[in-house]
Amino acid sequence: MLFRPLLLIIFLGLLGGFYDHAQAELPRTLIQQGERFLAMGKYPAAVARYSKVIECCPETIEASEAHNDIGVIHARQGNMDLAVKEYEIALQGIPYPLAHFNLGKALADKFKENRDEELRKKALFHLQAFHSYMSKTDKLPPIITCQRNEIEDFLASSIEALFGNN
């Protein structure tokens, strides 16, 4: 008779461990799904996945990454003000480093349009922050690793141009 309750306790313990593992995997799975939809240009589906991450896991690196990726979607759609807001959110709380690059690039583009000195300073700050991150980190995300040379070239020329406009 004592065997059944003990078996039930063990089963529930194992089930709880499985549930915790599934909950930990959910945001990463949603991010990966969102990235696939983003790559295919299926922006509403990507935003839906990223929004689920933000809803279920606020104040996590995954939520910051989701905000960054929503910013990328806005930028691709030409909504730079919305993109900038998402990148800024991605840098709050637990900052997502790639948002420095995306925000710096967006602000540099805005600076080219209206020559606002504050935009230049902010763009320079974020591009330098991302450059520092790349030089100090051994384990970079695949999206950066596969484009590292192009990113480094872009950073060097952009930082130089923004310094030249001082």
SVG drawing of the C-alpha trace seen along z (x, -y; Angstrom):
<svg xmlns="http://www.w3.org/2000/svg" viewBox="-2 -68 41 70">
<polyline fill="none" stroke="black" stroke-width="0.4" points="0.0,0.0 2.9,-2.4 4.3,-1.6 1.6,-3.4 1.9,-6.8 5.7,-6.6 5.4,-5.7 3.0,-8.7 5.5,-11.1 8.3,-9.9 6.2,-10.2 5.1,-13.7 8.7,-14.7 9.8,-13.4 6.9,-15.1 7.7,-18.4 11.3,-18.1 10.2,-17.5 7.8,-20.5 10.7,-22.8 12.9,-21.6 10.1,-22.2 9.5,-25.7 13.2,-26.5 13.3,-25.2 10.1,-27.1 11.6,-30.6 14.6,-29.3 12.4,-27.2 10.1,-30.2 13.2,-32.4 14.4,-29.8 11.0,-29.6 10.9,-33.4 14.3,-33.5 13.2,-31.1 10.1,-33.1 12.2,-36.3 14.6,-34.8 11.6,-33.7 10.2,-37.2 7.1,-36.0 7.1,-38.9 3.7,-38.5 4.5,-34.9 7.9,-35.9 6.4,-38.7 3.9,-36.3 6.7,-34.0 8.8,-36.8 5.7,-38.3 5.1,-34.9 8.7,-35.0 8.3,-38.5 5.0,-37.6 6.1,-34.3 9.6,-35.3 10.0,-39.1 13.3,-40.3 15.3,-37.5 17.9,-37.5 15.4,-35.7 13.0,-38.6 15.7,-41.1 16.6,-39.0 13.0,-39.0 12.8,-42.8 15.9,-43.1 14.5,-40.8 11.2,-42.7 13.3,-45.8 15.0,-44.1 11.5,-43.5 10.5,-47.1 13.8,-48.2 13.2,-46.0 9.7,-47.4 11.1,-51.0 9.7,-51.8 13.0,-53.1 11.4,-54.8 9.7,-51.6 13.0,-49.7 14.9,-52.1 12.4,-51.7 12.7,-47.9 16.5,-48.0 16.5,-50.3 14.2,-47.9 16.5,-45.0 19.3,-46.9 17.4,-47.4 17.3,-44.8 19.5,-42.0 21.0,-43.6 21.2,-41.7 24.6,-42.8 23.5,-42.6 21.0,-45.4 24.0,-47.7 25.0,-47.0 21.4,-47.4 20.7,-50.5 24.1,-52.1 23.4,-51.3 19.9,-52.8 21.0,-55.9 23.9,-56.4 21.4,-56.2 19.2,-58.8 22.3,-61.0 23.1,-60.9 19.6,-62.2 19.4,-65.1 23.0,-65.6 21.7,-65.8 24.8,-65.7 23.1,-63.8 22.3,-61.0 25.9,-60.9 27.1,-60.5 24.6,-57.8 25.3,-55.9 29.0,-56.1 28.5,-54.9 26.5,-51.9 28.7,-50.9 31.8,-51.1 30.0,-49.1 29.3,-46.4 32.9,-46.5 34.1,-46.1 31.8,-43.1 33.1,-41.4 36.7,-41.9 36.2,-40.6 33.9,-37.6 35.2,-34.3 31.8,-32.7 29.8,-34.8 26.3,-33.9 26.3,-32.2 24.7,-35.1 27.8,-37.2 30.4,-34.5 29.3,-33.8 29.5,-37.5 32.3,-38.6 34.5,-40.1 31.7,-42.1 30.6,-43.3 34.1,-44.3 34.5,-46.2 31.2,-47.9 32.1,-48.9 35.5,-50.3 34.1,-52.4 31.1,-53.6 33.0,-54.5 35.6,-56.3 32.9,-58.2 31.1,-59.2 34.4,-60.4 35.1,-62.3 31.8,-64.2 32.8,-65.4"/>
</svg>
